[in-house]
Amino acid sequence: MCGRYIDPNLRGTEFELSEIKIDPFPRRFNIKPTQEVYVLWEGELTCARWGLIPSWHKGTLKDWRAATINARIEEAASKPSFRGAWRYGRCLIPAGGYYEWTGDRSPKQPHFFSSAGNEETLWFAGLMSVWNELRTCAIMTRAANDTVEPIHDRMPVILSTDERDAWLAGSGDPELGAGYRVKHYPVARFGISDDGEELIEPV
C-alpha cells in the first residue's frame, strides 16, 4: 500500500506545459512499481522511477530488492533506505486516484479512491533519490483516517495546499495528511497488466 494508482489529468493546469516538455506518456489507469511516474521536484514537474533506490547503493538496479515503493511517515527519517531522501529529497507525486483491495482470497475486490472534494488531483507526499543519474521515488504512507479505514489500515499521505508547502520545507509532522477526505467505490476486477480506462468504472 499504496501499490497501484492512476496518472493525474494535468490538462488545463499550471503543469500542462511542463508535461509536454518531459515527453508525456498516454494517461495510465494502473501504474505499477518500477514504472516512470510524474514527480514535482524542486518546483518542476519531472519523472522518476517508482521504487526508491538510495544514492549509496553500490550494486546494480537488479541487485536492489528492498520494498521501497512506500515509506512510512512515522519511520522514514530513521530508516537507512530513506534517511537521505527524507533530508534532501522531498517531492510531491500527483495522482488522479489510487486502488486498494479487499477479500481474503484471490481474486480480491479492487476499490478506487479519489478526492471527496472538488480537487481532481491528489498530491502524495513523496521522497526522491538520484542513484547513478536515475531518479527514483517513494510514496509516503500513514495510518488510515475514517474515510479509508473500512477498506485498509494505511493510506497515502495526501496533502492539502498548506501541507504541501510544509512537507517540501522539511516538516516531519506525522499528522500530515490525517484530515484529507477521500471517497471510494468498488470497480471491476483487473489483472496486473491491465491499463484500460474501464478500470475505474463501478461494478
N, C-alpha and C positions, 0 to 999 in steps of 0.2 A: 504494500500500500504506500503510496499511490503507484499502480503498475500499468495503467492504461489511461490515456486521455486524448482529447481531440485538439487540433490546431485552433487558434483563435481566428476570428474573422476580423482582419485588420483594415479592410476596405472602409474608406471614409474616416479613418482615424489619423492621428498625427504620425503614425508609424507606417502608413501606406507606402510612402516613397522610400522609406528605409527598406521595406520588404522587397521592393523592386530592385534596389541596389545589391541585395545579397542573393540574387538569383532564386526567387521563391519557388517552392515546390507546390504542386496541387494540394488543396486542403485535404488533410487526412483525418479520418474518424476513428482510428485505432492505433495511435502512436505507441510503440513499444520500446523498451530499453535497448540501447545501443544505436538508436536512430538519431539523426540530426534534428534538433528542436530549436525553436526561437528562444532567444535569451536577451533581456535588456541588461546590458553590462556597461558600466561607466558612461551612462547616458545614451548609448547607441544600441539599436537592435542588431543582433548578430545571431550566429548559430553555434551550437555546441553539441557534442555527443552526449546523449543521456546515459549517465553512469560515470560518476566522478572517479578520476584516477589522480591521486596526489602527485604533486610535482616531483617528489622524492623517489617515486617508483623507478627501479633500475632495470626491470625486465622488459619483456615485450608486451604488446597490447594483449595478446592471448594469455600471457602469464598472470595478468591481473584478474583474479577470480572472486574477489570480495564483493559482497552485495552492497553497492554504494549508489543505487538509484535514488534512495531516500536517506535522509538524515534526521534523526530526532532532535527537535529544538532543545529538549531538556538535556541532551548528552553531547551534541556535536562539538562544543567548544573543547571538550576534553578527549575526544576520540582521535587517535593518530591519523586516521584517514581524512578527517575533516578539519583538524585544527588550523592548518594553514589557510584553507579557503574561508573558514569562519572569520579569520582576522583580515584577510586581504581580498577575498573573492565574493563579496556579497553581490547578488544579482536578483533579478525578477524573471520569472518564467510565465509568459502569458498562455492561457488555455481557454478554450471555448466550453470546457466541461470535462468531467472525468468519470470513470467507472469504478464500481465495487461489486462484489459478488456475494450472494447468499446461498446457503444449502450445504449439506454435509457431503454430498456425493456429486460426482461429475455426471452429466453436465450441470453446472451451477447456474443460478439465475443472475444475469447482469442487471445492474441498476445504473442509470445515468444521473449524474449530479450536475446542476448548473446553479447560477445565482438566483436567489429568491427575490432579488430586487430588479432594478432596471438596467443594471450594468451587465453588458453581454460578455465581457472578458473577465475571467478570473485571473488575478495576479498572485501566483505562488511565490513565496519566499524561496530563494534558491542560493546555492553555492557554486562558484565557478573555480575550476582549476585548469591551468595550462600545463600539459605534460607533453614534452617533446614537440612543442608547437601545436599540439592538438588541444582544442578547447573542450573541456568536459564539464558536466554539471550534475547536481543532485537537487531533488525537491525536498524541502523541509516538511516534516510532519509533526503533528501534535495530537494530544488526546481529543477525541471527538466531542463536539458540542451536541446539544439536544436535537439539532436538525440532521445529524449524521448518525448518532449513536444507535438508533434502531437497526441500522444496516451494518455498521462497522465501528470498532472501538478507536480507530485512528482516522485522521483526515489530513489533507494538505494544510499547510499554514497559508491561508488565503487572506491577503492583506487589504485593508481599506486604504484610501488615499493617504491619510496621515501616517498609517502604519508603514506604508511603502517607504516613505522618507526616513522613518525611524530605523527600519531594517537596514537600508542602504548605508545609513550613518553609523551602523555598528551596534544597534540595540541587541541585548541578549535577553530581553524580557520574555520569559516562557509563556506569557499570556497573549503574545501577538497572535492575531487570528482567531482568538477564542469567541469573539462576538459575530463572526461573519456567518450570515444566514444563507443556506443553500436549500434547494428543493431537489427531490429525486423521484424517479418513476422507473418501473421495470421496462426493459427493452428485449427485443428478440435475441435469443442466444446466438453467439457468433464464435468463430474459430480464431486461432491465434493470428492468422494471416489476413483475415477479413478486414477490408478498409473502406467499404462502401457506405454511402450516405444513409442506407437503410438501417444502419446500426442504431441510430438514435430515434427510431420510430417506436412508440409504445406498443407493447403486446396487447 
